[in-house]
Amino acid sequence: MTASRMVSHDDPAVAPVLAGLEQEYRSLYGDVVDGEIELYDAAEFAPPMGAFLVVEAGSETVAGGALRRLADGIGEIKRMWTAPSHRGRGHARRVLADLEAIGARYGYRALRLQTGDLQTAAISLYHSSGYRPIERYGRYRDEPRCLCFEKFLATG
């Protein structure tokens, strides 16, 4: 049985998410993504404008994702990851839906995210969850492998 919970960025349950992301980014994209994991201050992923969620099976972190403020009324999904041995079980979809609900509670009108062109499962998840392609932004705006998406959230 799995359970999701919101945690602080320094919670030990976050470590597998960050380590898994770093390993995956490096294996797919090489040194282009150096420093990505350390790029943001932990406070950006804390309420009242951010969140970090983990999904655990017992004491094992099997998935996670985060939300941070990008601009007025716009949040950004970051740190989406599922352990390879737990993929295909709906964990990422659950994390994404939970982050969207948190974003709506925080008053975000839209959520944006970045992924890479080799992360085909993530791209499929975002498309099937209502995210639409937008122009590249941020640190990777000039990186051709970067894909950016946005979803408008339902408002009250």
C-alpha positions in Angstrom: 0.0 0.0 0.0 1.3 3.5 -0.8 0.6 6.8 0.8 1.4 10.3 -0.2 2.4 13.1 2.1 3.7 16.7 1.9 7.2 17.0 3.4 9.9 19.7 3.8 12.7 19.8 1.2 15.1 18.5 3.9 13.0 15.5 4.9 15.0 12.2 4.4 12.2 10.9 2.1 13.1 13.6 -0.5 16.7 12.3 -0.9 15.8 9.3 -3.1 13.8 11.7 -5.4 16.7 14.1 -5.8 19.3 11.3 -6.2 17.1 9.5 -8.7 16.5 12.7 -10.7 20.1 13.6 -10.8 21.1 10.1 -12.0 18.3 10.1 -14.7 19.1 13.6 -15.9 22.8 12.8 -16.2 22.2 9.5 -18.0 19.8 11.1 -20.5 21.3 14.6 -21.1 24.9 14.5 -19.8 26.4 17.7 -18.3 23.8 20.0 -19.8 21.8 19.6 -16.6 24.7 20.0 -14.1 23.5 21.9 -11.1 19.8 21.5 -11.8 19.1 19.8 -8.4 20.8 22.6 -6.5 19.4 25.4 -8.5 16.6 26.4 -6.2 16.5 27.3 -2.6 14.6 24.8 -0.4 12.3 27.6 0.8 10.8 27.8 -2.7 9.2 24.4 -2.2 7.6 25.3 1.1 4.1 26.5 1.9 2.5 28.9 1.4 3.7 29.1 -2.3 5.4 25.8 -2.7 5.1 22.1 -1.8 7.1 18.9 -2.0 5.2 15.6 -2.1 6.4 12.1 -1.8 4.7 8.8 -2.3 5.9 6.0 0.0 5.5 2.2 0.0 6.2 1.4 3.6 9.4 3.2 4.4 10.5 3.4 0.7 10.1 6.6 -1.3 8.7 5.5 -4.7 7.7 8.8 -6.3 7.7 12.6 -5.7 7.2 16.0 -7.1 7.3 19.6 -6.1 5.6 22.9 -6.7 7.1 26.4 -6.5 6.0 29.9 -7.4 7.2 31.0 -10.9 5.4 34.3 -11.3 2.2 36.0 -10.0 -0.6 33.5 -10.4 1.7 30.9 -12.0 3.2 27.9 -10.3 5.9 25.6 -11.6 5.9 21.8 -11.3 9.4 20.5 -10.5 11.2 17.3 -9.3 8.7 14.8 -10.8 10.2 11.4 -10.4 9.2 7.8 -9.9 11.5 4.9 -8.9 12.1 2.8 -12.0 10.8 -0.4 -10.3 7.5 1.4 -9.4 6.8 3.0 -12.8 3.5 2.3 -14.6 1.5 2.2 -11.4 0.0 5.7 -11.5 2.3 7.3 -8.9 3.3 10.2 -11.1 -0.3 10.9 -12.1 -1.2 11.0 -8.5 1.6 13.3 -7.6 0.8 15.6 -10.5 -3.0 15.7 -9.5 -2.1 16.4 -5.9 0.2 19.2 -6.9 -2.4 20.7 -9.2 -4.9 20.7 -6.3 -2.4 22.4 -4.0 -1.6 24.9 -6.7 -5.3 25.7 -7.1 -5.6 26.2 -3.3 -2.6 28.6 -3.4 -4.4 30.6 -6.0 -2.3 29.7 -9.0 -4.2 30.3 -12.3 -1.8 28.1 -14.3 1.0 25.6 -13.8 4.0 25.3 -16.0 6.8 22.8 -16.3 9.8 21.8 -18.2 10.9 18.3 -19.3 13.3 16.9 -21.8 12.5 15.3 -25.2 13.9 11.9 -24.1 11.5 11.6 -21.2 8.6 10.2 -23.3 6.6 8.8 -20.4 6.6 12.2 -18.7 5.6 13.9 -22.0 2.7 11.4 -22.3 1.6 12.1 -18.7 1.6 15.8 -19.2 -0.3 15.6 -22.5 -2.9 13.2 -21.1 -3.3 15.5 -18.0 -4.3 18.5 -20.0 -0.9 20.3 -20.4 -0.2 22.1 -23.6 3.1 22.9 -25.2 4.4 26.5 -24.7 7.6 28.4 -25.6 10.7 27.4 -23.7 11.4 29.5 -20.7 13.9 29.8 -17.9 17.4 28.3 -17.7 16.8 25.9 -20.6 15.1 28.4 -23.0 17.9 27.9 -25.5 18.2 24.2 -25.1 16.6 22.4 -28.0 15.9 19.3 -26.0 13.8 21.2 -23.5 10.0 21.0 -23.8 7.7 23.3 -21.8 4.1 22.8 -21.0 1.3 24.8 -19.3 -2.1 23.9 -17.8 -4.7 26.4 -16.7 -6.4 25.5 -13.5 -10.1 25.5 -12.8 -11.0 28.5 -10.6 -13.7 28.6 -8.0 
